[in-house]
C-alpha cells in the first residue's frame, strides 16, 4: 500500500499567479481611473488584497512543496503544522463538498490532542467546520496533485485492510 504524497501543482499555481495578476491589474485601473474616492479606495484595497494572492502562487511555482501525506500510520497536512494524525485517532472520515470543492473531513476521537496546536485562526475555522458538521479538520486538496479522488481510493484500500476508517462520500460527489 505504501505512501501517497500530495504536492502543489505547478500548473494550478501558474493559474493562480495569472488570475491574481489580472485582478491586481483590474484593481489598479479602478484605483487610478475611478471617478470618486470610494471606488478608488476599493481599487487600492483590491491591489493589496490580490497582490497577497500572488505569494502562494509564486511559492507553488518555485518548488513542489510536500503538502499532504497519507500512509499506513496516518495522515499529515503540513499546512496545519500539527504533525501526523494516526488513523487510530480518526473516528470518522468523510468527503464533503461545498460548491463543487471537495474536502476530506476528519472527525477525531480526541480532538484536544491536535487542535490546540493550530493557530488561533485555524482553531476558529476548525470550530466552525465542526459546528457545520464538517468534522474537526477539513483538508482541502485544491491546487494539489494528485487529487482528492486518489486520497479516497487510498483510504478505501486502507479501510479494507483495517488500517484506516472507511471514507464516506457526500451525496452527489463522484470519485
Secondary structure, 3 states (H helix, E strand, C coil): CCEEEEEECHHHHHHHHHHHHHHHHHHHHHHHHCCCHHHHHHHHHHHHHHHHHHHHHHHHHHCCCEEEEEECCEEEECCCCCCCEEHHHEEEEEEEEECCEEEEEEEECCCHHHHCCCCHHHHHHHHHHHHCCCCCEEEECCCEECCHHHHHHHHHHHHHCCCCCCEEECCCCCC
